[in-house]
Amino acid sequence: MVQIKRLNIFIDESGDFGIANGSSNLYAVSFVLHESNHSIREELAYLNQKLERLNYVGMIHTADLIGKKEDYSYLDLAKRRSIFWALFYFSTKVKIKVHTILVDKAFLNKRAQLKSFLAQKMENLLLSQKKYLSSFDKIVVYYDNGQKVLANLIDTLFSTIPNLERQIHFNHSEKRLFQVADMLTVIDKLEYKRRKKIPLTKAELYFFEVQDLKHIIDLLKKKRI
């Protein structure tokens, strides 16, 4: 029996489409590409076992983890950092490709500009990977339609890809690669802030040690597209 060659694409975003005061300064969309024939079973089992030992097996939402919010409000710094590093090192061990589109809204004054910029960058990404994408029998895109504007862009731009399937409803806690996409939006925002000398929040400074970001970015370099 011939095995179907399948590519899974996990997408998540961080930020909002607002431009006025009170809106996020940065907007990020991250993509995690995983070929199904590259098994992550062992790495996934190791990650889940490690999280069980930390007594946390749910969805890992990196922004809340750093900010000690929601599900993580009762966890101390050491445990929150352990959860983060468990997910991060999982992302470095599995065979995936990653990409982030980041927008600094300081250079925009209209929502339409943000939408147009994202559309152009996403189209460029798809064009640059056209040969690679066409080598698969099936492509499954995981995005939960958390933001309508981004969901519409995904539907429009990815509609040109044959044999495409969109997954909107899926278990966020089980899909660790979706959580990696979420993590990447945060990591790449932090790296942008570091490079542009934009002050980090107190929570970010408290969570990460001085060399952490450089170490994280260096380990992810070989996975970037």
Salt bridges, closest charged atoms under 4 A:
ASP16 OD1 - LYS105 NZ 3.09
GLU35 OE1 - HIS38 ND1 3.84
ASP64 OD2 - HIS61 ND1 3.62
ASP144 OD2 - HIS172 NE2 2.76
ASP155 OD1 - ARG166 NE 2.77
GLU165 OE1 - LYS138 NZ 2.87
ASP182 OD1 - HIS61 NE2 3.66
ASP188 OD1 - ARG224 NH2 2.73
GLU191 OE2 - ARG194 NH2 2.85
GLU191 OE2 - ARG195 NE 3.80
GLU204 OE1 - LYS193 NZ 2.95
GLU209 OE2 - ARG81 NH2 3.78
ASP212 OD2 - ARG81 NH1 3.07
ASP218 OD2 - LYS214 NZ 3.05
ASP218 OD1 - LYS221 NZ 3.39
